[in-house]
């Protein structure tokens, strides 16, 4: 990768690539805000023009909520003493002139730590006491309970003050073995958990279960969230990291030591935590501490050859593209930035990793956000355009009929009235079909919901708990676990079958209406719960990694059961809640386009019949009615033009998103509205 000279900031040096990362995040934030403004303008115009249906308003509001709450999560994963915290310091906090996160030999980050920014809160560190591990409840449950957290202020004007405050994440306490076992934190085979002299039966554990640092860093303000995790033992005893936090990350930096390469414990972390996550394409392996390979007795080309050999070995072992393996020295990179040593910074290879972050994070996230927003707003625009088109066609037909009546006798007016009344009666039959369709849809929807609602999951959980309480042998316990996951899959498959039947029914109704009325309606979006099935599979794999046969044999049965329900069942609730929410959103979107067409057609037919009756009663009103229709047609055509203008009002893509240009070009080639191509 091409190198760039560093640029001086204050008394230190910050690489040009890091400047690009900060710039790209700022531009991405501005792009996202502008996109939200464009969607809001579209919604406001539709509302002012009385063209906004309740379902369309709900979908646009949800799209804006997603944009306003958008976060980009980068997780740093490693075994202990690989230099994760130092790497975070070097990439994100070097311009403070010193280390911000604690970084030293041995264990520093003792609990999972999230760095983010919430403008509604002052700069602070919120920590959850380790004692909460002895109580029922998932991390998500505790996050919703502010009273459980201890809050410590952070003085952002003082780097030394920030460093002292951030030392909180490294705090430990010494507790008895029984207490540590109750928290699920006692591992008798861990050589690092030594029992100190005079403290027989005491082990050292983290003081905190989780930490959230609210910090007004420029990148964090733009929606970046940094997840700093402890090592393998802490991950192994906090399953929610594996089941929720790490899989939700948009990119993962897996940090290794250059002198050791991929150790057995490193490989275990990779396979059980990272290798199967949904965002695997965004994983980066970082070979840190290459300065340990610097040897004054070796030629530079020998050192380079050794580094390349390690990169190839990591690529082969982890089975990832060697272009996503970066050898760096975080410590030397941090020193170089702080002291202004451009040559040392280049030798640390940190700029190459920062360049990869620029290319990886923003364009991919921008593509996802763009496509999600396009899917919602384009469909709403299409539905409104279709309704206006139907109104325009009806007005043109009425004008054609009325202009043909000018100068005709009363009998022609009577025939027109009879035809209009007949069409209105015939259409009312179609209206009754729509009502019947909604009744059938409600019945089929209930079949889908019945398998996804939390009360159905609750019944399964209660049955599984009872079964686990009765088992005595390890195989029986594992059979109960497998039966639980099998039942989850069966519930989702039943819901999937009901959704497929709903889609077939709606397509059939649309087809009949198209044949009887000549309408052209877009087919409903295809929807299935396959992603949730895959998520259940991933949770089961993660469970087996944490609570395999060995755990069942060595852990207390009741503690194991509680941990299962605290983590796996908690994650199941999250999956089923999301599945039910998405299913409901899809079902609610099926009939509104058809019902909008029905309402529009009914209004036009009623106006047509009323106009014919008035013309019959007063022949002289024909010209006036034609004038009204011409005005209405002009209004509709004006709305169509205005809708096109509003939907094509572009938001200029940020320069920092230039690497996402191929996706943008493809969107333009597909004819996507320009305001969604932003």
C-alpha positions in Angstrom: 0.0 0.0 0.0 1.3 3.4 -0.9 2.8 5.4 2.0 1.9 9.0 2.8 4.0 11.5 4.7 2.6 12.4 8.1 1.2 15.8 8.9 2.1 17.6 12.1 -0.7 18.3 14.6 0.2 20.2 17.7 3.5 18.8 19.1 2.8 15.4 17.8 2.4 13.7 14.4 -0.8 12.3 13.1 -0.7 10.2 9.9 -2.4 11.5 6.8 -4.4 8.3 6.7 -5.7 9.0 10.2 -6.7 12.5 9.0 -8.5 10.8 6.2 -10.4 8.6 8.6 -11.5 11.5 10.7 -12.4 13.4 7.5 -14.3 10.5 6.1 -16.3 10.1 9.3 -17.2 13.7 9.4 -18.3 13.6 5.8 -20.2 10.4 6.4 -22.0 12.1 9.3 -22.8 15.1 7.2 -24.0 12.8 4.4 -26.2 10.8 6.8 -27.7 14.0 8.3 -28.4 15.4 4.8 -30.1 12.1 3.8 -32.3 12.3 6.9 -33.2 15.9 6.0 -34.1 14.7 2.5 -36.4 12.0 3.8 -38.0 14.5 6.2 -38.6 16.9 3.3 -40.2 14.2 1.3 -42.4 13.3 4.2 -43.3 16.9 4.8 -44.2 17.5 1.2 -46.4 14.4 1.0 -48.2 15.5 4.2 -48.7 19.0 2.9 -50.1 17.6 -0.4 -52.4 15.3 1.5 -50.8 12.3 -0.1 -49.2 10.7 3.0 -50.9 7.5 4.1 -50.5 6.4 7.8 -48.5 3.3 6.8 -46.2 5.4 4.6 -45.7 7.9 7.4 -44.8 5.1 9.7 -42.2 3.7 7.3 -40.6 7.0 6.6 -40.5 7.8 10.4 -38.8 4.5 11.0 -36.2 5.2 8.3 -35.4 8.6 9.8 -35.1 7.0 13.3 -32.6 4.6 11.9 -30.6 7.4 10.3 -30.6 9.5 13.4 -29.6 6.5 15.6 -27.0 5.2 13.2 -23.9 3.8 14.9 -20.7 2.2 13.4 -19.3 -0.3 15.9 -15.6 -1.4 15.7 -14.6 -4.2 18.0 -11.1 -4.9 19.2 -10.7 -8.6 20.1 -7.6 -10.3 21.4 -6.1 -12.5 24.1 -4.5 -10.7 27.0 -1.2 -8.8 26.4 -1.6 -8.4 22.6 -1.7 -4.6 22.8 -5.4 -3.9 22.0 -5.6 -0.9 24.3 -2.3 0.5 23.0 -3.6 0.1 19.4 -6.7 2.1 20.3 -4.6 4.8 21.8 -2.3 4.9 18.8 -5.2 5.1 16.2 -7.7 7.3 18.0 -6.1 9.2 21.0 -2.6 10.1 19.9 -3.4 13.7 19.5 -3.9 14.0 23.3 -0.2 13.7 23.7 -0.2 10.6 25.9 -2.0 7.3 26.5 -5.6 7.6 27.4 -6.7 4.0 27.8 -4.5 2.1 30.3 -1.9 0.0 28.6 0.8 -2.1 30.3 2.2 -5.6 30.5 -0.4 -8.2 31.6 -4.1 -7.5 31.8 -5.3 -4.0 31.5 -8.9 -4.0 30.1 -10.5 -6.3 32.7 -14.1 -5.8 31.5 -15.8 -5.2 28.2 -15.6 -1.4 27.5 -17.6 0.6 25.0 -16.3 4.0 24.0 -19.1 6.2 22.5 -20.7 9.6 22.7 -24.2 10.5 23.8 -24.7 14.2 23.7 -27.5 13.9 26.2 -25.0 12.8 28.9 -21.9 14.7 30.2 -18.4 13.1 29.7 -18.4 10.2 32.1 -17.6 6.6 32.7 -20.5 4.3 33.7 -19.5 1.0 35.2 -21.7 -2.0 36.1 -20.6 -3.8 39.3 -19.4 -7.4 39.0 -22.0 -8.4 41.7 -24.8 -8.1 39.1 -23.4 -11.4 37.6 -25.0 -13.2 40.5 -28.4 -11.9 39.6 -30.7 -12.8 36.8 -30.8 -10.5 33.8 -28.9 -9.9 30.6 -26.6 -7.0 29.9 -29.4 -5.5 27.8 -31.6 -5.6 30.8 -29.1 -3.8 33.0 -28.4 -1.2 30.3 -32.0 -0.2 30.6 -31.7 0.3 34.3 -29.7 3.4 35.0 -29.8 2.9 38.8 -27.5 -0.2 38.5 -24.6 1.8 37.2 -21.9 3.8 39.0 -21.1 7.0 37.2 -17.7 8.8 37.4 -17.1 12.2 35.7 -14.3 12.7 33.1 -12.4 15.9 32.8 -11.8 16.1 29.0 -9.7 19.2 29.4 -6.9 17.2 31.2 -5.2 14.3 29.4 -3.8 13.2 32.8 -7.2 13.4 34.4 -8.7 11.3 31.5 -6.0 8.7 31.9 -6.6 8.4 35.7 -10.4 8.2 35.1 -9.9 5.5 32.4 -7.9 3.4 34.9 -11.3 2.3 36.2 -11.6 -0.3 33.5 -8.5 -2.0 34.9 -9.7 -2.2 38.5 -9.8 -5.6 40.2 -10.9 -7.0 43.5 -9.9 -10.2 45.4 -12.7 -12.5 46.4 -13.1 -15.9 47.7 -13.2 -18.9 45.3 -16.9 -19.6 46.1 -17.9 -16.0 45.3 -15.8 -16.0 42.1 -17.4 -19.3 41.1 -20.9 -17.8 41.8 -20.0 -15.1 39.3 -18.8 -17.7 36.8 -15.3 -16.2 37.0 -13.3 -18.9 38.6 -11.1 -21.1 36.4 -8.7 -23.3 38.5 -6.6 -24.0 35.3 -5.9 -20.3 34.6 -2.2 -19.8 35.6 -2.7 -16.0 35.8 -5.2 -16.3 38.6 -2.6 -17.0 41.3 -3.5 -17.2 44.9 -1.3 -14.8 46.8 0.6 -15.7 49.9 -1.5 -15.0 53.0 -4.6 -14.8 51.0 -5.4 -18.5 50.6 -8.6 -19.1 48.8 -8.6 -15.7 47.2 -8.6 -15.0 43.5 -8.4 -11.7 41.5 -11.4 -10.8 39.3 -12.5 -7.6 37.6 -14.3 -5.1 39.8 -16.7 -4.3 37.0 -18.9 -6.3 34.7 -19.1 -3.7 31.9 -18.0 -0.1 31.3 -19.4 2.6 29.0 -17.2 5.6 28.4 -19.1 8.7 27.1 -16.4 10.7 25.5 -16.7 13.7 23.1 -14.0 12.5 20.6 -14.7 13.9 17.1 -15.1 10.4 15.6 -17.3 9.2 18.5 -19.5 12.2 17.9 -20.0 11.1 14.3 -21.4 7.7 15.5 -18.3 5.6 15.9 -18.5 3.1 18.8 -15.3 1.3 19.9 -15.7 -2.0 21.7 -12.6 -2.9 23.7 -12.9 -6.5 25.0 -10.9 -8.4 27.7 -9.1 -11.6 26.8 -10.3 -15.1 26.3 -11.2 -16.0 29.9 -13.4 -12.9 30.3 -15.0 -13.5 27.0 -15.6 -17.1 27.9 -17.3 -16.2 31.1 -19.4 -13.3 29.6 -21.3 -15.1 26.8 -23.2 -12.1 25.9 -20.1 -10.7 24.3 -20.1 -13.7 21.9 -23.8 -13.8 21.5 -24.6 -10.1 21.0 -21.9 -7.4 21.3 -19.2 -8.8 19.0 -21.6 -10.1 16.3 -23.3 -6.6 16.2 -19.9 -5.0 15.3 -19.6 -3.7 11.8 -15.9 -4.4 11.8 -13.6 -6.5 14.0 -9.8 -5.9 14.5 -8.4 -9.2 15.8 -5.1 -8.4 17.5 -2.2 -10.9 17.6 1.4 -10.7 18.7 3.9 -10.7 15.8 6.5 -12.7 17.7 4.1 -15.6 18.5 1.7 -15.5 15.5 -1.5 -17.4 16.0 -1.4 -19.3 19.3 -3.8 -22.0 20.3 -5.8 -19.6 22.5 -5.8 -17.0 19.7 -7.3 -19.6 17.3 -9.9 -20.5 19.9 -11.0 -16.9 20.1 -11.1 -16.6 16.3 -13.2 -19.7 15.8 -15.6 -19.4 18.6 -16.1 -15.6 18.5 -15.1 -14.1 15.3 -15.0 -16.6 12.5 -18.8 -17.2 12.3 -20.1 -13.6 12.9 -22.3 -12.1 10.2 -19.8 -9.3 9.4 -16.9 -11.7 8.7 -16.0 -9.9 5.5 -15.0 -6.8 7.6 -12.6 -8.6 9.9 -9.0 -7.4 10.0 -6.1 -9.3 11.6 -3.5 -7.1 13.2 0.0 -8.5 13.9 1.0 -6.1 16.7 4.4 -5.6 18.3 6.5 -6.0 15.2 9.1 -3.9 16.9 9.9 -7.1 18.8 11.3 -8.4 15.5 13.5 -5.4 15.0 17.1 -6.7 15.5 20.1 -4.5 14.9 22.1 -7.7 14.0 19.7 -8.5 11.1 19.5 -6.8 7.8 16.4 -4.8 7.0 15.4 -7.3 4.3 15.7 -10.2 6.7 13.3 -8.4 9.1 10.9 -7.7 6.2 11.0 -11.3 5.1 10.2 -12.5 8.7 7.3 -10.1 8.9 6.0 -11.3 5.5 6.3 -14.9 6.6 4.2 -14.1 9.7 1.5 -12.4 7.6 1.3 -15.4 5.3 1.1 -17.8 8.3 -1.7 -15.7 9.9 -3.6 -15.6 6.6 -3.4 -19.3 6.1 -4.3 -20.2 9.7 -7.2 -17.8 10.0 -8.3 -18.4 6.3 -8.6 -14.7 5.5 -7.2 -12.7 2.6 -3.6 -11.7 3.3 -4.6 -8.1 2.3 -6.6 -8.0 5.5 -3.6 -8.9 7.7 -1.5 -5.9 8.9 1.7 -6.0 10.8 2.2 -2.9 13.0 3.8 -1.6 16.1 1.1 0.2 18.0 3.5 1.3 20.7 6.0 2.8 18.3 3.2 4.4 16.3 1.9 6.1 19.4 5.4 7.3 20.4 6.0 8.6 16.8 2.7 10.5 16.8 3.3 12.0 20.2 7.0 12.9 19.6 6.6 14.0 16.0 8.9 11.3 14.6 7.7 10.8 11.0 10.4 8.2 10.2 9.4 6.0 13.2 5.7 6.4 12.4 6.4 5.1 8.9 8.4 2.2 10.2 5.6 1.3 12.7 3.4 0.6 9.6 0.4 2.1 11.5 -0.6 4.4 8.5 -1.3 1.2 6.4 -3.7 -0.1 9.0 -5.4 3.3 9.3 -5.7 3.5 5.5 -7.5 0.1 5.6 -9.9 1.5 8.2 -10.7 4.4 5.8 -11.4 2.1 3.0 -13.3 -0.5 5.0 -15.5 1.3 7.5 -17.2 4.3 5.8 -18.0 3.1 2.2 -19.5 -0.2 3.3 -21.6 1.4 6.1 -22.7 4.1 3.7 -23.7 1.5 1.1 -25.8 -0.4 3.7 -27.5 2.8 5.0 -28.2 4.0 1.5 -29.8 0.7 0.4 -31.9 0.5 3.5 -33.2 4.1 3.0 -33.7 3.5 -0.7 -35.8 0.4 0.0 -38.2 2.4 2.1 -38.4 5.8 0.5 -38.4 4.5 -3.1 -41.4 2.3 -2.4 -43.3 5.1 -0.7 -42.6 7.4 -3.7 -43.7 4.6 -6.1 -46.9 4.1 -4.2 -47.8 7.8 -4.2 -46.8 8.1 -7.9 -49.1 5.1 -8.7 -52.0 6.7 -6.8 -51.5 10.0 -8.6 -51.3 8.2 -11.9 -54.6 6.5 -11.3 -56.1 9.8 -10.4 -54.7 11.4 -13.6 -56.1 8.5 -15.8 -59.5 8.8 -14.2 -59.7 12.6 -14.8 -58.6 12.2 -18.4 -61.3 9.6 -19.0 -63.9 11.9 -17.4 -62.8 14.8 -19.5 -63.0 12.7 -22.7 -66.5 11.6 -21.9 -67.8 15.1 -20.9 -66.2 16.8 -23.9 -67.9 14.2 -26.1 -71.2 15.2 -24.5 -70.9 18.9 -25.4 -73.8 19.6 -27.8 -75.4 16.2 -27.3 -78.9 15.5 -26.1 -80.3 14.4 -22.7 -80.4 10.7 -23.6 -76.6 10.7 -24.0 -76.2 12.1 -20.5 -78.6 9.5 -19.2 -76.5 6.7 -20.8 -73.4 8.2 -19.3 -75.0 8.3 -15.8 -76.2 4.7 -16.1 -72.7 3.6 -17.1 -71.1 5.5 -14.2 -73.5 4.0 -11.7 -72.9 0.6 -13.1 -69.2 0.9 -12.8 -69.6 2.2 -9.3 -71.7 -0.8 -8.3 -69.3 -3.2 -9.9 -66.4 -1.5 -8.1 -68.1 -1.9 -4.8 -68.0 -5.6 -5.3 -64.2 -5.3 -5.6 -64.2 -3.2 -2.4 -65.9 -6.1 -0.6 -63.2 -8.4 -1.9 -60.6 -6.1 -0.3 -62.4 -6.3 3.0 -62.5 -10.1 2.7 -58.8 -10.1 1.9 -58.1 -8.2 5.1 -60.0 -10.8 7.1 -58.1 -13.7 5.6 -54.8 -11.7 6.0 -55.6 -11.2 9.7 -56.1 -15.0 10.1 -52.9 -15.9 8.3 -51.0 -13.2 10.2 -52.1 -14.6 13.5 -50.7 -18.0 12.4 -47.3 -16.3 11.7 -47.4 -14.2 14.9 -48.4 -17.2 17.1 -45.0 -18.8 16.6 -43.0 -15.6 17.1 -44.7 -13.9 20.1 -42.9 -13.9 23.3 -45.6 -15.9 25.1 -44.9 -18.8 22.7 -41.2 -18.5 23.5 -42.0 -18.2 27.2 -43.9 -21.5 27.1 -40.9 -23.2 25.5 -38.5 -21.7 28.1 -40.6 -22.9 31.0 -40.8 -26.4 29.5 -37.0 -26.4 28.9 -36.3 -25.2 32.4 -38.5 -28.0 33.9 -36.8 -30.6 31.7 -33.3 -29.4 32.7 -34.2 -29.5 36.4 -35.2 -33.1 36.1 -32.1 -34.3 34.2 -29.2 -36.0 36.0 -26.8 -37.1 33.3 -24.8 -35.0 31.0 -26.2 -36.4 27.8 -29.7 -35.7 29.1 -28.8 -32.1 29.8 -27.3 -31.6 26.3 -30.4 -33.3 24.8 -32.5 -30.7 26.5 -30.4 -27.9 25.1 -30.5 -29.3 21.5 -34.3 -29.8 21.9 -34.6 -26.1 22.9 -32.7 -24.9 19.8 -34.6 -27.4 17.6 -37.9 -26.0 18.9 -36.8 -22.4 18.2 -36.1 -23.4 14.6 -39.4 -25.2 14.2 -41.3 -22.1 15.5 -39.5 -19.9 12.9 -40.1 -22.4 10.1 -43.9 -22.4 11.0 -43.9 -18.6 10.8 -42.0 -18.8 7.5 -44.6 -21.1 6.0 -47.4 -18.8 7.1 -45.6 -15.8 5.5 -45.2 -17.7 2.3 -48.9 -18.4 2.2 -49.6 -14.7 2.9 -47.4 -13.7 0.0 -49.2 -16.1 -2.4 -52.6 -14.8 -1.3 -51.6 -11.1 -1.8 -50.2 -11.9 -5.2 -53.4 -13.6 -6.2 -55.5 -10.7 -5.0 -53.3 -8.3 -7.0 -53.5 -10.5 -10.1 -57.3 -10.5 -9.9 -57.6 -6.8 -9.5 -55.2 -6.3 -12.4 -57.4 -8.4 -14.6 -60.7 -6.8 -13.5 -59.6 -3.1 -13.2 -56.5 -2.9 -15.4 -54.4 -1.7 -12.5 -50.6 -2.3 -12.5 -49.4 -2.9 -9.0 -45.9 -3.7 -7.8 -45.5 -7.1 -6.2 -45.0 -7.2 -2.4 -41.4 -7.3 -1.2 -40.3 -10.9 -0.7 -39.8 -11.5 3.0 -38.6 -14.6 4.9 -37.2 -15.3 8.4 -34.1 -17.2 7.1 -31.7 -14.7 8.6 -33.2 -15.4 12.0 -32.8 -19.1 11.5 -29.1 -18.5 10.7 -28.9 -16.4 13.9 -30.3 -19.3 16.0 -27.7 -21.6 14.4 -24.9 -19.1 15.3 -26.2 -18.8 18.9 -26.2 -22.6 19.3 -22.6 -22.8 18.0 -21.6 -20.0 20.4 -23.3 -21.9 23.2 -21.5 -25.1 22.5 -18.3 -23.2 22.5 -19.0 -21.8 26.0 -21.1 -24.5 27.6 -19.9 -27.8 26.0 -19.7 -31.2 27.6 -16.7 -30.2 29.8 -18.7 -27.2 31.3 -21.6 -29.5 32.1 -19.3 -31.9 33.8 -17.3 -29.3 35.8 -19.9 -26.7 36.7 -22.7 -26.7 39.2 -25.9 -27.8 37.5 -28.1 -25.0 38.9 -25.5 -22.3 38.1 -25.2 -23.7 34.6 -29.0 -23.6 34.1 -29.2 -20.0 35.3 -26.4 -19.0 33.0 -28.1 -20.7 30.1 -31.3 -18.8 30.7 -29.5 -15.6 31.4 -27.6 -15.5 28.2 -29.0 -17.9 25.6 -32.6 -17.4 26.4 -32.0 -13.7 26.7 -30.6 -13.7 23.2 -33.5 -15.8 22.0 -35.9 -13.2 23.2 -34.0 -10.5 21.3 -34.1 -12.6 18.1 -37.8 -13.4 18.4 -38.7 -9.8 19.2 -36.8 -8.6 16.1 -38.4 -11.3 14.0 -41.9 -10.4 15.2 -41.3 -6.7 14.6 -40.0 -7.2 11.1 -42.8 -9.6 10.3 -45.4 -7.1 11.5 -43.8 -4.3 9.5 -43.9 -6.5 6.3 -47.5 -7.7 6.8 -48.7 -4.1 7.5 -47.1 -3.0 4.2 -49.0 -5.5 2.0 -52.5 -4.1 1.7 -52.1 -0.3 2.0 -51.0 0.1 -1.7 -54.1 -1.9 -2.8 -56.4 0.0 -0.3 -55.0 3.3 -1.5 -55.9 2.4 -5.1 -59.3 1.3 -4.0 -60.0 4.6 -2.1 -58.7 6.6 -5.0 -60.8 4.7 -7.5 -63.9 4.9 -5.3 -63.6 8.7 -4.9 -63.2 9.2 -8.6 -66.2 6.9 -9.5 -68.3 8.7 -6.9 -67.3 12.1 -8.3 -68.0 10.8 -11.8 -71.5 9.6 -10.9 -72.3 12.8 -9.0 -71.1 14.9 -11.9 -73.3 12.9 -14.3 -76.3 13.4 -12.1 -75.7 17.2 -11.9 -75.3 17.4 -15.6 -78.5 15.5 -16.2 -80.3 17.8 -13.9 -78.7 20.9 -15.3 -77.3 20.6 -18.8 -75.8 24.0 -18.7 -73.4 22.9 -15.9 -71.5 20.7 -18.4 -69.0 23.4 -19.3 -68.4 24.3 -15.7 -67.8 20.6 -14.8 -65.3 20.3 -17.6 -63.5 23.3 -16.3 -63.4 21.8 -12.8 -61.9 18.6 -14.2 -59.4 20.5 -16.2 -58.3 22.3 -13.1 -58.1 19.0 -11.1 -56.1 17.4 -13.9 -53.7 20.3 -13.9 -53.3 20.0 -10.1 -52.6 16.3 -10.3 -50.0 16.8 -13.1 -48.4 19.5 -11.0 -48.2 17.2 -8.0 -46.6 14.5 -10.2 -44.0 17.0 -11.4 -43.4 18.2 -7.9 -43.1 14.7 -6.6 -40.5 14.0 -9.3 -38.6 17.2 -8.3 -38.7 16.4 -4.6 -37.6 12.8 -5.1 -34.8 13.9 -7.4 -33.4 16.7 -5.2 -29.9 15.3 -4.8 -27.7 15.4 -1.7 -24.1 15.7 -2.9 -22.1 12.6 -1.8 -19.1 13.5 0.5 -15.6 13.4 -0.9 -14.6 11.0 1.8 -17.0 8.5 0.4 -15.4 8.4 -3.0 -14.3 4.8 -2.5 -18.0 3.9 -2.4 -18.4 5.3 -6.0 -18.9 1.9 -7.6 -22.1 1.3 -5.5 -23.2 4.9 -6.3 -22.7 4.3 -10.0 -24.7 1.1 -9.9 -27.5 2.9 -8.0 -27.5 5.6 -10.7 -27.5 3.0 -13.5 -30.6 1.4 -11.9 -32.3 4.8 -12.1 -32.6 5.2 -8.4 -34.0 8.7 -7.3 -31.1 11.1 -6.9 -32.0 12.0 -3.4 -31.5 8.4 -2.4 -28.3 8.2 -4.4 -26.7 10.7 -2.0 
